[in-house]
Each structure stands twice: as C-alpha cells, then as structure tokens.
C-alpha cells in the first residue's frame, strides 16, 4: 500500500482553545484520511487532528503559522480532505 501525502501551510486567525479544538476534532473525525497538525517548522511534533487533547497541547495562538498534513491510500481523497480541513481552519 502506498500512502499519498498532502500538506499545506496557513496562518490561523484565532487561538485553538476548547471550543475550536472540539469543532476541529469533530470535523477531522468525519474524514477518512489521517490528518496531522504541527506548528510551522516543528515537524517532529505532529499531532493527530482527531484528538481534542492533542490539539489543545499545541496551544496554537492567533496569527501563528501551522502545517496541515493528510495521508490516504487514495490520492484524491487525501487532497480533498486537506482542502476541507484548511477551509475549516481558515473560517474558525
């Protein structure tokens, strides 16, 4: 099985606190791909976006740059899921 990886960097508009972490995890859990999030430049600490505690542990602040990564066996599904999560993050 070959996994297809997609990633995109963006700047978050607000702090990812309890409410946002819950909403992000709920959205991520609807998707088939593995979805990871890390601060831009901190690739060694990638958290699972399906985990509320993982999202809270990053303590993302407003205007901070993050990197969203998806992986899936299906290349199109990985791309589509990445676009959904980036859209959700930009519109929090």
BELFENWO-V421478 format. One record per pair of residues at least 24 apart in sequence whose ideal C-beta (glycine too) atoms are under 8 Angstrom apart, sorted by sequence separation. I is the first residue (numbers start at 1). J is the second residue. D is the distance in whole Angstrom. If there is no record, write none. Layout:
i->I j->J d->D
i->I j->J d->D
This chain:
i->25 j->49 d->7
i->40 j->64 d->8
i->43 j->67 d->7
i->24 j->49 d->6
i->25 j->50 d->6
i->39 j->64 d->7
i->40 j->65 d->4
i->25 j->51 d->6
i->39 j->65 d->7
i->40 j->66 d->6
i->25 j->52 d->5
i->39 j->66 d->6
i->40 j->67 d->5
i->38 j->66 d->7
i->39 j->67 d->8
i->37 j->66 d->6
i->38 j->67 d->5
i->22 j->52 d->6
i->25 j->55 d->6
i->37 j->67 d->7
i->9 j->40 d->6
i->21 j->52 d->5
i->24 j->55 d->6
i->37 j->68 d->6
i->38 j->69 d->8
i->36 j->68 d->7
i->37 j->69 d->8
i->35 j->68 d->7
i->36 j->69 d->4
i->21 j->55 d->4
i->35 j->69 d->7
i->36 j->70 d->8
i->20 j->55 d->8
i->21 j->56 d->5
i->35 j->70 d->5
i->36 j->71 d->8
i->34 j->70 d->7
i->49 j->85 d->7
i->33 j->70 d->4
i->34 j->71 d->5
i->18 j->56 d->7
i->33 j->71 d->6
i->34 j->72 d->7
i->16 j->55 d->6
i->17 j->56 d->8
i->31 j->70 d->8
i->33 j->72 d->4
i->16 j->56 d->7
i->32 j->72 d->6
i->16 j->58 d->7
i->32 j->74 d->8
i->16 j->59 d->8
i->16 j->60 d->4
i->33 j->77 d->6
i->15 j->60 d->7
i->32 j->77 d->6
i->33 j->78 d->5
i->15 j->61 d->5
i->35 j->81 d->7
i->15 j->62 d->6
i->35 j->82 d->8
i->12 j->60 d->6
i->14 j->62 d->5
i->33 j->81 d->4
i->13 j->62 d->6
i->32 j->81 d->7
i->33 j->82 d->8
i->12 j->62 d->7
i->13 j->63 d->8
i->31 j->81 d->4
i->35 j->85 d->6
i->12 j->63 d->7
i->11 j->63 d->6
i->12 j->64 d->6
i->11 j->64 d->7
i->12 j->65 d->8
i->31 j->84 d->7
i->11 j->65 d->5
i->12 j->66 d->6
i->31 j->85 d->7
i->10 j->65 d->7
i->11 j->66 d->8
i->9 j->65 d->6
i->10 j->66 d->6
i->9 j->66 d->7
i->27 j->84 d->7
i->28 j->85 d->7
i->9 j->67 d->5
i->10 j->68 d->7
i->27 j->85 d->7
i->8 j->67 d->7
i->9 j->68 d->8
i->7 j->67 d->6
i->8 j->68 d->6
i->7 j->68 d->7
i->24 j->85 d->8
i->27 j->88 d->5
i->7 j->69 d->4
i->6 j->69 d->7
i->7 j->70 d->8
i->5 j->69 d->6
i->6 j->70 d->5
i->24 j->88 d->7
i->5 j->70 d->7
i->6 j->71 d->8
i->23 j->88 d->8
i->24 j->89 d->7
i->5 j->71 d->5
i->4 j->71 d->7
i->3 j->71 d->5
i->4 j->72 d->6
i->24 j->92 d->8
i->3 j->72 d->7
i->4 j->73 d->7
i->23 j->92 d->7
i->3 j->73 d->6
i->4 j->74 d->7
i->2 j->73 d->7
i->4 j->75 d->4
i->1 j->73 d->6
i->6 j->78 d->5
i->20 j->92 d->5
i->5 j->78 d->7
i->6 j->79 d->5
i->4 j->78 d->5
i->8 j->82 d->6
i->7 j->82 d->7
i->6 j->82 d->4
i->10 j->86 d->6
i->16 j->92 d->8
i->12 j->89 d->6
i->13 j->90 d->7
i->8 j->86 d->5
i->14 j->92 d->6
i->10 j->89 d->6
i->13 j->92 d->6
i->10 j->90 d->6
i->12 j->92 d->7
